[in-house]
Amino acid sequence: MQIKESIEFRRLIDKTGMRRIDVVRYLGIGERTLYGWQSGVKKVPKAAMLAMYALAKEPLPEGFTDANI
């Protein structure tokens, strides 16, 4: 399980104020995939995390670089 990552992903979604359906459309994923990412069952891809950081207008955390994608 990817608990720390899923918590951060959910926090970014909450910060944007987007509804679940809007996040699904924005990222171009299915609802099951979103559920898996939020619950920690599936790993959130770095590209999706980058998109959410950009949407939330937050700087990337330390150690999160383009080289890690």
PQR file with spaces between the fields and no chain letter, atoms N, CA, C, O and H, PARSE charges and radii, in Angstrom:
ATOM       1  N    MET     1       0.827   -1.192    0.000 -0.4000 1.5000
ATOM       2  CA   MET     1       0.000    0.000    0.000 -0.0000 2.0000
ATOM       3  C    MET     1       0.871    1.255    0.000  0.5500 1.7000
ATOM       4  O    MET     1       1.969    1.272    0.558 -0.5500 1.4000
ATOM       5  N    GLN     2       0.367    2.274   -0.623 -0.4000 1.5000
ATOM       6  CA   GLN     2       1.064    3.543   -0.768 -0.0000 2.0000
ATOM       7  C    GLN     2       0.355    4.606    0.078  0.5500 1.7000
ATOM       8  O    GLN     2      -0.123    5.603   -0.463 -0.5500 1.4000
ATOM       9  H    GLN     2      -0.525    2.260   -1.076  0.4000 1.0000
ATOM      10  N    ILE     3       0.284    4.407    1.372 -0.4000 1.5000
ATOM      11  CA   ILE     3      -0.532    5.245    2.238 -0.0000 2.0000
ATOM      12  C    ILE     3      -0.079    6.709    2.248  0.5500 1.7000
ATOM      13  O    ILE     3      -0.903    7.604    2.061 -0.5500 1.4000
ATOM      14  H    ILE     3       0.673    3.597    1.812  0.4000 1.0000
ATOM      15  N    LYS     4       1.210    6.966    2.463 -0.4000 1.5000
ATOM      16  CA   LYS     4       1.702    8.343    2.527 -0.0000 2.0000
ATOM      17  C    LYS     4       1.398    9.080    1.223  0.5500 1.7000
ATOM      18  O    LYS     4       0.944   10.224    1.232 -0.5500 1.4000
ATOM      19  H    LYS     4       1.879    6.239    2.615  0.4000 1.0000
ATOM      20  N    GLU     5       1.652    8.416    0.125 -0.4000 1.5000
ATOM      21  CA   GLU     5       1.411    8.995   -1.195 -0.0000 2.0000
ATOM      22  C    GLU     5      -0.079    9.264   -1.425  0.5500 1.7000
ATOM      23  O    GLU     5      -0.443   10.306   -1.971 -0.5500 1.4000
ATOM      24  H    GLU     5       2.021    7.487    0.117  0.4000 1.0000
ATOM      25  N    SER     6      -0.934    8.336   -1.014 -0.4000 1.5000
ATOM      26  CA   SER     6      -2.371    8.513   -1.222 -0.0000 2.0000
ATOM      27  C    SER     6      -2.917    9.645   -0.353  0.5500 1.7000
ATOM      28  O    SER     6      -3.828   10.361   -0.769 -0.5500 1.4000
ATOM      29  H    SER     6      -0.639    7.490   -0.571  0.4000 1.0000
ATOM      30  N    ILE     7      -2.369    9.809    0.847 -0.4000 1.5000
ATOM      31  CA   ILE     7      -2.787   10.911    1.715 -0.0000 2.0000
ATOM      32  C    ILE     7      -2.433   12.247    1.071  0.5500 1.7000
ATOM      33  O    ILE     7      -3.240   13.177    1.073 -0.5500 1.4000
ATOM      34  H    ILE     7      -1.630    9.227    1.185  0.4000 1.0000
ATOM      35  N    GLU     8      -1.241   12.339    0.527 -0.4000 1.5000
ATOM      36  CA   GLU     8      -0.805   13.570   -0.141 -0.0000 2.0000
ATOM      37  C    GLU     8      -1.671   13.837   -1.379  0.5500 1.7000
ATOM      38  O    GLU     8      -2.047   14.981   -1.637 -0.5500 1.4000
ATOM      39  H    GLU     8      -0.585   11.584    0.525  0.4000 1.0000
ATOM      40  N    PHE     9      -1.980   12.808   -2.129 -0.4000 1.5000
ATOM      41  CA   PHE     9      -2.813   12.947   -3.321 -0.0000 2.0000
ATOM      42  C    PHE     9      -4.201   13.460   -2.934  0.5500 1.7000
ATOM      43  O    PHE     9      -4.727   14.370   -3.575 -0.5500 1.4000
ATOM      44  H    PHE     9      -1.674   11.879   -1.920  0.4000 1.0000
ATOM      45  N    ARG    10      -4.788   12.888   -1.901 -0.4000 1.5000
ATOM      46  CA   ARG    10      -6.112   13.339   -1.443 -0.0000 2.0000
ATOM      47  C    ARG    10      -6.061   14.773   -0.936  0.5500 1.7000
ATOM      48  O    ARG    10      -6.996   15.545   -1.150 -0.5500 1.4000
ATOM      49  H    ARG    10      -4.362   12.149   -1.380  0.4000 1.0000
ATOM      50  N    ARG    11      -4.968   15.131   -0.263 -0.4000 1.5000
ATOM      51  CA   ARG    11      -4.812   16.501    0.227 -0.0000 2.0000
ATOM      52  C    ARG    11      -4.791   17.497   -0.929  0.5500 1.7000
ATOM      53  O    ARG    11      -5.410   18.559   -0.858 -0.5500 1.4000
ATOM      54  H    ARG    11      -4.208   14.504   -0.090  0.4000 1.0000
ATOM      55  N    LEU    12      -4.073   17.143   -1.991 -0.4000 1.5000
ATOM      56  CA   LEU    12      -4.004   18.027   -3.155 -0.0000 2.0000
ATOM      57  C    LEU    12      -5.376   18.171   -3.816  0.5500 1.7000
ATOM      58  O    LEU    12      -5.754   19.263   -4.243 -0.5500 1.4000
ATOM      59  H    LEU    12      -3.570   16.280   -2.048  0.4000 1.0000
ATOM      60  N    ILE    13      -6.109   17.078   -3.897 -0.4000 1.5000
ATOM      61  CA   ILE    13      -7.458   17.139   -4.464 -0.0000 2.0000
ATOM      62  C    ILE    13      -8.337   18.046   -3.614  0.5500 1.7000
ATOM      63  O    ILE    13      -9.069   18.883   -4.144 -0.5500 1.4000
ATOM      64  H    ILE    13      -5.802   16.191   -3.550  0.4000 1.0000
ATOM      65  N    ASP    14      -8.266   17.883   -2.307 -0.4000 1.5000
ATOM      66  CA   ASP    14      -9.066   18.719   -1.402 -0.0000 2.0000
ATOM      67  C    ASP    14      -8.709   20.200   -1.567  0.5500 1.7000
ATOM      68  O    ASP    14      -9.582   21.069   -1.559 -0.5500 1.4000
ATOM      69  H    ASP    14      -7.672   17.204   -1.877  0.4000 1.0000
ATOM      70  N    LYS    15      -7.418   20.466   -1.716 -0.4000 1.5000
ATOM      71  CA   LYS    15      -6.974   21.858   -1.854 -0.0000 2.0000
ATOM      72  C    LYS    15      -7.526   22.490   -3.118  0.5500 1.7000
ATOM      73  O    LYS    15      -7.841   23.680   -3.121 -0.5500 1.4000
ATOM      74  H    LYS    15      -6.709   19.761   -1.723  0.4000 1.0000
ATOM      75  N    THR    16      -7.649   21.724   -4.192 -0.4000 1.5000
ATOM      76  CA   THR    16      -8.158   22.283   -5.447 -0.0000 2.0000
ATOM      77  C    THR    16      -9.663   22.516   -5.373  0.5500 1.7000
ATOM      78  O    THR    16     -10.198   23.343   -6.112 -0.5500 1.4000
ATOM      79  H    THR    16      -7.393   20.757   -4.190  0.4000 1.0000
ATOM      80  N    GLY    17     -10.351   21.794   -4.486 -0.4000 1.5000
ATOM      81  CA   GLY    17     -11.799   21.923   -4.387 -0.0000 2.0000
ATOM      82  C    GLY    17     -12.545   21.220   -5.509  0.5500 1.7000
ATOM      83  O    GLY    17     -13.741   21.437   -5.699 -0.5500 1.4000
ATOM      84  H    GLY    17      -9.917   21.122   -3.886  0.4000 1.0000
ATOM      85  N    MET    18     -11.838   20.379   -6.250 -0.4000 1.5000
ATOM      86  CA   MET    18     -12.465   19.681   -7.374 -0.0000 2.0000
ATOM      87  C    MET    18     -13.326   18.520   -6.896  0.5500 1.7000
ATOM      88  O    MET    18     -13.043   17.881   -5.882 -0.5500 1.4000
ATOM      89  H    MET    18     -10.866   20.203   -6.095  0.4000 1.0000
ATOM      90  N    ARG    19     -14.377   18.269   -7.654 -0.4000 1.5000
ATOM      91  CA   ARG    19     -15.194   17.087   -7.400 -0.0000 2.0000
ATOM      92  C    ARG    19     -14.480   15.880   -8.003  0.5500 1.7000
ATOM      93  O    ARG    19     -13.605   16.026   -8.856 -0.5500 1.4000
ATOM      94  H    ARG    19     -14.607   18.788   -8.478  0.4000 1.0000
ATOM      95  N    ARG    20     -14.858   14.707   -7.557 -0.4000 1.5000
ATOM      96  CA   ARG    20     -14.267   13.451   -8.031 -0.0000 2.0000
ATOM      97  C    ARG    20     -14.331   13.326   -9.549  0.5500 1.7000
ATOM      98  O    ARG    20     -13.349   12.947  -10.187 -0.5500 1.4000
ATOM      99  H    ARG    20     -15.568   14.588   -6.863  0.4000 1.0000
ATOM     100  N    ILE    21     -15.476   13.642  -10.119 -0.4000 1.5000
ATOM     101  CA   ILE    21     -15.648   13.518  -11.570 -0.0000 2.0000
ATOM     102  C    ILE    21     -14.737   14.491  -12.314  0.5500 1.7000
ATOM     103  O    ILE    21     -14.259   14.186  -13.406 -0.5500 1.4000
ATOM     104  H    ILE    21     -16.274   13.950   -9.600  0.4000 1.0000
ATOM     105  N    ASP    22     -14.497   15.661  -11.722 -0.4000 1.5000
ATOM     106  CA   ASP    22     -13.609   16.641  -12.347 -0.0000 2.0000
ATOM     107  C    ASP    22     -12.161   16.161  -12.345  0.5500 1.7000
ATOM     108  O    ASP    22     -11.432   16.358  -13.318 -0.5500 1.4000
ATOM     109  H    ASP    22     -14.885   15.909  -10.834  0.4000 1.0000
ATOM     110  N    VAL    23     -11.754   15.535  -11.256 -0.4000 1.5000
ATOM     111  CA   VAL    23     -10.387   14.992  -11.174 -0.0000 2.0000
ATOM     112  C    VAL    23     -10.211   13.881  -12.209  0.5500 1.7000
ATOM     113  O    VAL    23      -9.190   13.819  -12.892 -0.5500 1.4000
ATOM     114  H    VAL    23     -12.346   15.375  -10.466  0.4000 1.0000
ATOM     115  N    VAL    24     -11.200   13.018  -12.318 -0.4000 1.5000
ATOM     116  CA   VAL    24     -11.150   11.920  -13.291 -0.0000 2.0000
ATOM     117  C    VAL    24     -10.992   12.472  -14.700  0.5500 1.7000
ATOM     118  O    VAL    24     -10.169   11.987  -15.477 -0.5500 1.4000
ATOM     119  H    VAL    24     -12.030   13.069  -11.762  0.4000 1.0000
ATOM     120  N    ARG    25     -11.774   13.475  -15.021 -0.4000 1.5000
ATOM     121  CA   ARG    25     -11.708   14.075  -16.368 -0.0000 2.0000
ATOM     122  C    ARG    25     -10.387   14.810  -16.576  0.5500 1.7000
ATOM     123  O    ARG    25      -9.777   14.697  -17.639 -0.5500 1.4000
ATOM     124  H    ARG    25     -12.443   13.868  -14.391  0.4000 1.0000
ATOM     125  N    TYR    26      -9.943   15.555  -15.579 -0.4000 1.5000
ATOM     126  CA   TYR    26      -8.697   16.313  -15.686 -0.0000 2.0000
ATOM     127  C    TYR    26      -7.498   15.394  -15.938  0.5500 1.7000
ATOM     128  O    TYR    26      -6.641   15.680  -16.774 -0.5500 1.4000
ATOM     129  H    TYR    26     -10.438   15.647  -14.715  0.4000 1.0000
ATOM     130  N    LEU    27      -7.459   14.292  -15.199 -0.4000 1.5000
ATOM     131  CA   LEU    27      -6.326   13.368  -15.333 -0.0000 2.0000
ATOM     132  C    LEU    27      -6.514   12.343  -16.445  0.5500 1.7000
ATOM     133  O    LEU    27      -5.567   11.652  -16.820 -0.5500 1.4000
ATOM     134  H    LEU    27      -8.155   14.059  -14.519  0.4000 1.0000
ATOM     135  N    GLY    28      -7.730   12.242  -16.973 -0.4000 1.5000
ATOM     136  CA   GLY    28      -7.986   11.285  -18.057 -0.0000 2.0000
ATOM     137  C    GLY    28      -7.922    9.846  -17.585  0.5500 1.7000
ATOM     138  O    GLY    28      -7.376    8.980  -18.269 -0.5500 1.4000
ATOM     139  H    GLY    28      -8.499   12.804  -16.669  0.4000 1.0000
ATOM     140  N    ILE    29      -8.483    9.596  -16.411 -0.4000 1.5000
ATOM     141  CA   ILE    29      -8.458    8.254  -15.824 -0.0000 2.0000
ATOM     142  C    ILE    29      -9.884    7.797  -15.525  0.5500 1.7000
ATOM     143  O    ILE    29     -10.832    8.570  -15.667 -0.5500 1.4000
ATOM     144  H    ILE    29      -8.927   10.299  -15.856  0.4000 1.0000
ATOM     145  N    GLY    30     -10.032    6.554  -15.115 -0.4000 1.5000
ATOM     146  CA   GLY    30     -11.326    6.035  -14.710 -0.0000 2.0000
ATOM     147  C    GLY    30     -11.551    6.231  -13.216  0.5500 1.7000
ATOM     148  O    GLY    30     -10.614    6.471  -12.455 -0.5500 1.4000
ATOM     149  H    GLY    30      -9.262    5.926  -15.000  0.4000 1.0000
ATOM     150  N    GLU    31     -12.808    6.124  -12.816 -0.4000 1.5000
ATOM     151  CA   GLU    31     -13.134    6.291  -11.402 -0.0000 2.0000
ATOM     152  C    GLU    31     -12.488    5.220  -10.529  0.5500 1.7000
ATOM     153  O    GLU    31     -12.077    5.498   -9.402 -0.5500 1.4000
ATOM     154  H    GLU    31     -13.570    5.929  -13.434  0.4000 1.0000
ATOM     155  N    ARG    32     -12.398    4.001  -11.046 -0.4000 1.5000
ATOM     156  CA   ARG    32     -11.755    2.926  -10.269 -0.0000 2.0000
ATOM     157  C    ARG    32     -10.286    3.228  -10.016  0.5500 1.7000
ATOM     158  O    ARG    32      -9.760    2.957   -8.937 -0.5500 1.4000
ATOM     159  H    ARG    32     -12.732    3.775  -11.961  0.4000 1.0000
ATOM     160  N    THR    33      -9.631    3.793  -11.028 -0.4000 1.5000
ATOM     161  CA   THR    33      -8.223    4.156  -10.862 -0.0000 2.0000
ATOM     162  C    THR    33      -8.076    5.215   -9.785  0.5500 1.7000
ATOM     163  O    THR    33      -7.200    5.118   -8.925 -0.5500 1.4000
ATOM     164  H    THR    33     -10.059    4.013  -11.905  0.4000 1.0000
ATOM     165  N    LEU    34      -8.934    6.228   -9.831 -0.4000 1.5000
ATOM     166  CA   LEU    34      -8.894    7.275   -8.811 -0.0000 2.0000
ATOM     167  C    LEU    34      -9.117    6.683   -7.426  0.5500 1.7000
ATOM     168  O    LEU    34      -8.406    7.026   -6.481 -0.5500 1.4000
ATOM     169  H    LEU    34      -9.645    6.307  -10.529  0.4000 1.0000
ATOM     170  N    TYR    35     -10.083    5.811   -7.300 -0.4000 1.5000
ATOM     171  CA   TYR    35     -10.345    5.165   -6.012 -0.0000 2.0000
ATOM     172  C    TYR    35      -9.108    4.394   -5.532  0.5500 1.7000
ATOM     173  O    TYR    35      -8.739    4.469   -4.360 -0.5500 1.4000
ATOM     174  H    TYR    35     -10.661    5.532   -8.067  0.4000 1.0000
ATOM     175  N    GLY    36      -8.476    3.659   -6.443 -0.4000 1.5000
ATOM     176  CA   GLY    36      -7.275    2.902   -6.087 -0.0000 2.0000
ATOM     177  C    GLY    36      -6.150    3.798   -5.610  0.5500 1.7000
ATOM     178  O    GLY    36      -5.443    3.461   -4.660 -0.5500 1.4000
ATOM     179  H    GLY    36      -8.776    3.599   -7.395  0.4000 1.0000
ATOM     180  N    TRP    37      -5.979    4.939   -6.263 -0.4000 1.5000
ATOM     181  CA   TRP    37      -4.940    5.891   -5.859 -0.0000 2.0000
ATOM     182  C    TRP    37      -5.266    6.497   -4.505  0.5500 1.7000
ATOM     183  O    TRP    37      -4.390    6.611   -3.647 -0.5500 1.4000
ATOM     184  H    TRP    37      -6.553    5.213   -7.035  0.4000 1.0000
ATOM     185  N    GLN    38      -6.520    6.885   -4.307 -0.4000 1.5000
ATOM     186  CA   GLN    38      -6.901    7.528   -3.056 -0.0000 2.0000
ATOM     187  C    GLN    38      -6.853    6.571   -1.870  0.5500 1.7000
ATOM     188  O    GLN    38      -6.558    6.981   -0.748 -0.5500 1.4000
ATOM     189  H    GLN    38      -7.231    6.792   -5.004  0.4000 1.0000
ATOM     190  N    SER    39      -7.140    5.312   -2.117 -0.4000 1.5000
ATOM     191  CA   SER    39      -7.164    4.339   -1.026 -0.0000 2.0000
ATOM     192  C    SER    39      -5.783    3.757   -0.729  0.5500 1.7000
ATOM     193  O    SER    39      -5.591    3.110    0.301 -0.5500 1.4000
ATOM     194  H    SER    39      -7.380    4.979   -3.029  0.4000 1.0000
ATOM     195  N    GLY    40      -4.834    3.982   -1.613 -0.4000 1.5000
ATOM     196  CA   GLY    40      -3.491    3.453   -1.408 -0.0000 2.0000
ATOM     197  C    GLY    40      -3.296    2.060   -1.963  0.5500 1.7000
ATOM     198  O    GLY    40      -2.231    1.468   -1.786 -0.5500 1.4000
ATOM     199  H    GLY    40      -4.990    4.507   -2.449  0.4000 1.0000
ATOM     200  N    VAL    41      -4.310    1.521   -2.634 -0.4000 1.5000
ATOM     201  CA   VAL    41      -4.200    0.190   -3.228 -0.0000 2.0000
ATOM     202  C    VAL    41      -3.290    0.229   -4.454  0.5500 1.7000
ATOM     203  O    VAL    41      -2.536   -0.710   -4.709 -0.5500 1.4000
ATOM     204  H    VAL    41      -5.175    2.002   -2.777  0.4000 1.0000
ATOM     205  N    LYS    42      -3.370    1.329   -5.211 -0.4000 1.5000
ATOM     206  CA   LYS    42      -2.534    1.511   -6.402 -0.0000 2.0000
ATOM     207  C    LYS    42      -1.610    2.692   -6.190  0.5500 1.7000
ATOM     208  O    LYS    42      -1.965    3.661   -5.518 -0.5500 1.4000
ATOM     209  H    LYS    42      -3.983    2.091   -5.004  0.4000 1.0000
ATOM     210  N    LYS    43      -0.419    2.607   -6.767 -0.4000 1.5000
ATOM     211  CA   LYS    43       0.560    3.688   -6.689 -0.0000 2.0000
ATOM     212  C    LYS    43       0.127    4.824   -7.616  0.5500 1.7000
ATOM     213  O    LYS    43      -0.260    4.593   -8.761 -0.5500 1.4000
ATOM     214  H    LYS    43      -0.130    1.820   -7.313  0.4000 1.0000
ATOM     215  N    VAL    44       0.198    6.046   -7.105 -0.4000 1.5000
ATOM     216  CA   VAL    44      -0.121    7.214   -7.919 -0.0000 2.0000
ATOM     217  C    VAL    44       1.083    7.506   -8.814  0.5500 1.7000
ATOM     218  O    VAL    44       2.187    7.709   -8.309 -0.5500 1.4000
ATOM     219  H    VAL    44       0.512    6.233   -6.174  0.4000 1.0000
ATOM     220  N    PRO    45       0.889    7.532  -10.135 -0.5600 1.5000
ATOM     221  CA   PRO    45       2.015    7.837  -11.029  0.2800 2.0000
ATOM     222  C    PRO    45       2.555    9.240  -10.776  0.5500 1.7000
ATOM     223  O    PRO    45       1.812   10.148  -10.404 -0.5500 1.4000
ATOM     224  N    LYS    46       3.848    9.402  -10.982 -0.4000 1.5000
ATOM     225  CA   LYS    46       4.472   10.700  -10.743 -0.0000 2.0000
ATOM     226  C    LYS    46       3.872   11.783  -11.627  0.5500 1.7000
ATOM     227  O    LYS    46       3.751   12.931  -11.201 -0.5500 1.4000
ATOM     228  H    LYS    46       4.452    8.665  -11.285  0.4000 1.0000
ATOM     229  N    ALA    47       3.493   11.430  -12.857 -0.4000 1.5000
ATOM     230  CA   ALA    47       2.886   12.421  -13.752 -0.0000 2.0000
ATOM     231  C    ALA    47       1.572   12.946  -13.169  0.5500 1.7000
ATOM     232  O    ALA    47       1.272   14.134  -13.288 -0.5500 1.4000
ATOM     233  H    ALA    47       3.591   10.497  -13.203  0.4000 1.0000
ATOM     234  N    ALA    48       0.794   12.070  -12.543 -0.4000 1.5000
ATOM     235  CA   ALA    48      -0.466   12.491  -11.924 -0.0000 2.0000
ATOM     236  C    ALA    48      -0.190   13.371  -10.713  0.5500 1.7000
ATOM     237  O    ALA    48      -0.897   14.354  -10.490 -0.5500 1.4000
ATOM     238  H    ALA    48       1.038   11.105  -12.447  0.4000 1.0000
ATOM     239  N    MET    49       0.826   13.033   -9.930 -0.4000 1.5000
ATOM     240  CA   MET    49       1.179   13.859   -8.781 -0.0000 2.0000
ATOM     241  C    MET    49       1.658   15.237   -9.248  0.5500 1.7000
ATOM     242  O    MET    49       1.294   16.251   -8.653 -0.5500 1.4000
ATOM     243  H    MET    49       1.400   12.234  -10.111  0.4000 1.0000
ATOM     244  N    LEU    50       2.465   15.278  -10.300 -0.4000 1.5000
ATOM     245  CA   LEU    50       2.926   16.559  -10.839 -0.0000 2.0000
ATOM     246  C    LEU    50       1.751   17.412  -11.291  0.5500 1.7000
ATOM     247  O    LEU    50       1.708   18.614  -11.028 -0.5500 1.4000
ATOM     248  H    LEU    50       2.760   14.454  -10.783  0.4000 1.0000
ATOM     249  N    ALA    51       0.800   16.785  -11.968 -0.4000 1.5000
ATOM     250  CA   ALA    51      -0.385   17.504  -12.436 -0.0000 2.0000
ATOM     251  C    ALA    51      -1.165   18.076  -11.264  0.5500 1.7000
ATOM     252  O    ALA    51      -1.641   19.210  -11.336 -0.5500 1.4000
ATOM     253  H    ALA    51       0.835   15.808  -12.181  0.4000 1.0000
ATOM     254  N    MET    52      -1.305   17.319  -10.192 -0.4000 1.5000
ATOM     255  CA   MET    52      -2.068   17.790   -9.041 -0.0000 2.0000
ATOM     256  C    MET    52      -1.321   18.898   -8.291  0.5500 1.7000
ATOM     257  O    MET    52      -1.951   19.836   -7.802 -0.5500 1.4000
ATOM     258  H    MET    52      -0.919   16.399  -10.133  0.4000 1.0000
ATOM     259  N    TYR    53       0.008   18.807   -8.191 -0.4000 1.5000
ATOM     260  CA   TYR    53       0.778   19.884   -7.568 -0.0000 2.0000
ATOM     261  C    TYR    53       0.612   21.166   -8.383  0.5500 1.7000
ATOM     262  O    TYR    53       0.434   22.245   -7.818 -0.5500 1.4000
ATOM     263  H    TYR    53       0.520   18.045   -8.588  0.4000 1.0000
ATOM     264  N    ALA    54       0.670   21.049   -9.703 -0.4000 1.5000
ATOM     265  CA   ALA    54       0.507   22.226  -10.562 -0.0000 2.0000
ATOM     266  C    ALA    54      -0.891   22.810  -10.405  0.5500 1.7000
ATOM     267  O    ALA    54      -1.046   24.027  -10.304 -0.5500 1.4000
ATOM     268  H    ALA    54       0.815   20.172  -10.162  0.4000 1.0000
ATOM     269  N    LEU    55      -1.893   21.967  -10.385 -0.4000 1.5000
ATOM     270  CA   LEU    55      -3.271   22.426  -10.255 -0.0000 2.0000
ATOM     271  C    LEU    55      -3.516   23.076   -8.895  0.5500 1.7000
ATOM     272  O    LEU    55      -4.251   24.059   -8.796 -0.5500 1.4000
ATOM     273  H    LEU    55      -1.767   20.978  -10.468  0.4000 1.0000
ATOM     274  N    ALA    56      -2.907   22.531   -7.862 -0.4000 1.5000
ATOM     275  CA   ALA    56      -3.057   23.084   -6.510 -0.0000 2.0000
ATOM     276  C    ALA    56      -2.155   24.305   -6.297  0.5500 1.7000
ATOM     277  O    ALA    56      -2.217   24.963   -5.259 -0.5500 1.4000
ATOM     278  H    ALA    56      -2.310   21.733   -7.943  0.4000 1.0000
ATOM     279  N    LYS    57      -1.320   24.594   -7.297 -0.4000 1.5000
ATOM     280  CA   LYS    57      -0.387   25.737   -7.245 -0.0000 2.0000
ATOM     281  C    LYS    57       0.526   25.647   -6.034  0.5500 1.7000
ATOM     282  O    LYS    57       0.705   26.608   -5.286 -0.5500 1.4000
ATOM     283  H    LYS    57      -1.270   24.060   -8.141  0.4000 1.0000
ATOM     284  N    GLU    58       1.096   24.460   -5.864 -0.4000 1.5000
ATOM     285  CA   GLU    58       2.039   24.209   -4.771 -0.0000 2.0000
ATOM     286  C    GLU    58       3.392   23.854   -5.358  0.5500 1.7000
ATOM     287  O    GLU    58       3.472   23.214   -6.407 -0.5500 1.4000
ATOM     288  H    GLU    58       0.951   23.678   -6.471  0.4000 1.0000
ATOM     289  N    PRO    59       4.457   24.270   -4.683 -0.5600 1.5000
ATOM     290  CA   PRO    59       5.783   23.850   -5.149  0.2800 2.0000
ATOM     291  C    PRO    59       5.971   22.353   -4.915  0.5500 1.7000
ATOM     292  O    PRO    59       5.368   21.764   -4.019 -0.5500 1.4000
ATOM     293  N    LEU    60       6.810   21.767   -5.733 -0.4000 1.5000
ATOM     294  CA   LEU    60       7.096   20.340   -5.559 -0.0000 2.0000
ATOM     295  C    LEU    60       7.863   20.135   -4.256  0.5500 1.7000
ATOM     296  O    LEU    60       8.691   20.967   -3.886 -0.5500 1.4000
ATOM     297  H    LEU    60       7.300   22.246   -6.461  0.4000 1.0000
ATOM     298  N    PRO    61       7.592   19.024   -3.554 -0.5600 1.5000
ATOM     299  CA   PRO    61       8.344   18.758   -2.328  0.2800 2.0000
ATOM     300  C    PRO    61       9.812   18.475   -2.632  0.5500 1.7000
ATOM     301  O    PRO    61      10.173   18.116   -3.753 -0.5500 1.4000
ATOM     302  N    GLU    62      10.629   18.639   -1.632 -0.4000 1.5000
ATOM     303  CA   GLU    62      12.055   18.383   -1.780 -0.0000 2.0000
ATOM     304  C    GLU    62      12.290   16.943   -2.232  0.5500 1.7000
ATOM     305  O    GLU    62      11.681   16.013   -1.703 -0.5500 1.4000
ATOM     306  H    GLU    62      10.335   18.930   -0.722  0.4000 1.0000
ATOM     307  N    GLY    63      13.158   16.769   -3.194 -0.4000 1.5000
ATOM     308  CA   GLY    63      13.466   15.443   -3.697 -0.0000 2.0000
ATOM     309  C    GLY    63      12.545   14.976   -4.812  0.5500 1.7000
ATOM     310  O    GLY    63      12.763   13.906   -5.381 -0.5500 1.4000
ATOM     311  H    GLY    63      13.652   17.525   -3.625  0.4000 1.0000
ATOM     312  N    PHE    64      11.524   15.754   -5.135 -0.4000 1.5000
ATOM     313  CA   PHE    64      10.595   15.407   -6.208 -0.0000 2.0000
ATOM     314  C    PHE    64      11.020   16.201   -7.437  0.5500 1.7000
ATOM     315  O    PHE    64      10.599   17.341   -7.631 -0.5500 1.4000
ATOM     316  H    PHE    64      11.348   16.623   -4.674  0.4000 1.0000
ATOM     317  N    THR    65      11.868   15.577   -8.272 -0.4000 1.5000
ATOM     318  CA   THR    65      12.416   16.270   -9.435 -0.0000 2.0000
ATOM     319  C    THR    65      11.961   15.608  -10.711  0.5500 1.7000
ATOM     320  O    THR    65      11.424   14.501  -10.692 -0.5500 1.4000
ATOM     321  H    THR    65      12.210   14.651   -8.114  0.4000 1.0000
ATOM     322  N    ASP    66      12.178   16.294  -11.828 -0.4000 1.5000
ATOM     323  CA   ASP    66      11.825   15.743  -13.130 -0.0000 2.0000
ATOM     324  C    ASP    66      12.576   14.449  -13.414  0.5500 1.7000
ATOM     325  O    ASP    66      12.087   13.596  -14.155 -0.5500 1.4000
ATOM     326  H    ASP    66      12.614   17.193  -11.844  0.4000 1.0000
ATOM     327  N    ALA    67      13.751   14.298  -12.833 -0.4000 1.5000
ATOM     328  CA   ALA    67      14.555   13.099  -13.045 -0.0000 2.0000
ATOM     329  C    ALA    67      13.888   11.880  -12.412  0.5500 1.7000
ATOM     330  O    ALA    67      14.187   10.750  -12.797 -0.5500 1.4000
ATOM     331  H    ALA    67      14.149   14.991  -12.230  0.4000 1.0000
ATOM     332  N    ASN    68      12.991   12.090  -11.451 -0.4000 1.5000
ATOM     333  CA   ASN    68      12.328   10.980  -10.775 -0.0000 2.0000
ATOM     334  C    ASN    68      11.100   10.467  -11.511  0.5500 1.7000
ATOM     335  O    ASN    68      10.508    9.463  -11.115 -0.5500 1.4000
ATOM     336  H    ASN    68      12.748   13.008  -11.139  0.4000 1.0000
ATOM     337  N    ILE    69      10.720   11.152  -12.576 -0.4000 1.5000
ATOM     338  CA   ILE    69       9.491   10.770  -13.293 -0.0000 2.0000
ATOM     339  C    ILE    69       9.747    9.564  -14.169  0.5500 1.7000
ATOM     340  O    ILE    69       8.837    9.092  -14.850 -0.5500 1.4000
ATOM     341  H    ILE    69      11.202   11.967  -12.897  0.4000 1.0000
